[in-house]
Amino acid sequence: MISFGATYISSALVQKNDHKKDTKKDVEVSFIELDPKNKVDLEAVHGVCEKWNLKDSYLDIRYLFFMFCARRGFSKGAPNTKFYAITTQKDNFNNPKTDDMLAVAEVEELDKDKLELKFLHVEPKHNNDSDSNSRFKYVGTALLDSLKNISKNKNIVVDSALSAVEFYKKNGFKLTHLKDEGYNKINMIYEA
């Protein structure tokens, strides 16, 4: 089977800080879908784990799932799962660059009206919008907004870590209930 790699979906806006000039401005980034059947996309996701120093993290576990999807193919592995990224890359999406990726996410379509955000991870140096040293801000929000745009009329659910609850609330999610699976998670929903 021929696979062409990542697909450009739309542009998104993040805030870029220029610390030398002490300025902030909105800049356009790209929202792309990654193809787990494509070796180059697999390498880019692996590069993200390495570059963001996320070995033995949840993202690394999701990378292993990404590889599982690649080996099994979506028809046998995870037919309703998609992988997305926010990147500063503007072209040549069949060759996504690890150094340009700002955030990655995995989404599963539960039914025709509902998606589950399995994970959303922003590059650690950009994941705190209140950090004045961060070069880019609102990266996670840009990914969520892009996801909402392509999923019109679909609710989005997420099992949020306690530390991310406020982020999701700011982005229109509501609390539904606390999950206890050996660790605390908050179930949240964005209603379309």
N, C-alpha and C positions, 0 to 999 in steps of 0.2 A: 504494500500500500504506500502510495506517495503521500508524504506529509510536508506541509510547507511552513510549519512553525507558528509562532505567535501571530495573532491577528489584531490589528488596530481596530478599536471600537469607537472611541471618541476622545475629544480633548477634555481636560479638566483644569481647574485652577487651584494653585497652591500659592502661598506667600513666600517670597524669597527675600532673605535678609542679606544686605551687603554691609558687613560689619566695618569695613574700611571707610565707606561713605556714610555710615549710620543711616541707611535708607531701607525701606521695605516696599516691595511692589508685588502685585499679582503677576504670576507667570503661568503660561500654558504648559501643561505636561500631557502625557499620553496615557490613556486607559486602554490596556491590552488584555487579550485572553491568551493564556499560554496553552500549548498543546503537549500533554504528557506523552504522546506517541512520537514526539520529535526530539531527537538526541540533543540538539542545540538548546532547546527549551529546558530539557532536563539538566543540562550542564549549567544553564543560567540559574536555575533554582538551587542547585547544589552550590554554586558560587555564592549565592545570597547567604546560605547557611554558613559557609566558610568566612565570608567577608564580615558578616554581622556577628561573627563569633558565637554562633548559636548551636554548636554541637551539643547533643544530648538535651536539646530543648524541644518544646512542642513543635516548633517550625521544622526541626530536623525530622521529627516523627512524621509530619505531614509530607515532607520530601520523600520519605520512604513510601508513603501511600501514593504519591505522585508517580514514583517508580513502579509500584504495583500496577497502577492504571496503565502505565506504558507497556509493561510486560503482558498483561492480561487483555488489554484493549478494553475500551469502555463497554463494548457489547457484553463482556463477561465480568468486568470488574466493577465499575461504578458509572453506569450510564447517565446518571443525573448529576454528576459532579463536574464542576468547572473551576478553573484556576485563573485568577486575574492578577494584574500588577499595575501599579502606577509607576511610570518611568519618565525620565527627562529626555529619553530617546525620541527623536522626531521622525525617523524613517528607518528602513532596513529592518523591519520588525520580524523578518524571518531569521534574524540573528540578534536576539535580545541581549543586551549588555548588562552584566551583573552590576558594574559600577554605576549604571544609570538608574537602577531600580530603587525606588523610594518606599514601596509597600507591596506586599503580596497578600492574597486572600484565596480561600477555598469556599465555594458555595455549592450546596446540594439542593436540587429542586425536590421538595417533599411531595408536592402535588401541584395542580394547575394554579392554585391560589397562594402557595406558600413556599418560600425559600428558607434554608437554614444557612446562616453564616457560620461555617465550621471553624474558621480562624481568620483573623486579620492581623497582620504584623507589619508594623512600620519600622524602617531602619532605626536602630536604637538611638542614633544621634539626632534623629528628627521626630522622635515619638513623644516629646513633651512640648506642647505649644507654648508653655510659659517659660521655657528655657531660652534665655536671650542669646545664647551661643549657637543655637540651632540655625543652620543655613536655610532650611525649608520648614515651614509651619503649615498646619492644616492638611497634612498629607492623608491621614486616616479619614478625615472628613471628605476629602476629594474622592477617595475610593468609595466610601459609602454613598456619596451623592451620585457617582457614576453608576454604581450598582442599582440605586433606586431608579435612575433614569432608564436603564435597560430592562427593569423589572416592573414597569408600570402595572398597577392593579394587583400586585402581589405583596402579601405581607412578608416581612423578613424577621425571622426569629434568631436569637443568639443566646448561648449560655455564656454569659459574661463573667470574667474574673472580677472579683470584688474591686480590684484597683481600676477597672475600666468602666464601671457603672456610670460614673459622671460623664465620661466621654460619650457613651451611648445615649444618655439622657439628653445631652446637648444636641445630639443628632436626631432627636425625635422618637427615640425608643422609650417604651414604658415598661415598668416592672410587671412581671406576671407572677412569679413565685421563686423561692429559694430551692435550689437542688442540693442534695447532700449525697455525694457519691464518694465519701472519704475526703472530700475537699469541698469547700463552699463555692458554689456557682450561683449566679442570679440569672434566671430565665427572663429574657426581655423580648419585646416585639415592637417592630415598626409597622404600623397599620397604614396600608396604601390608601 
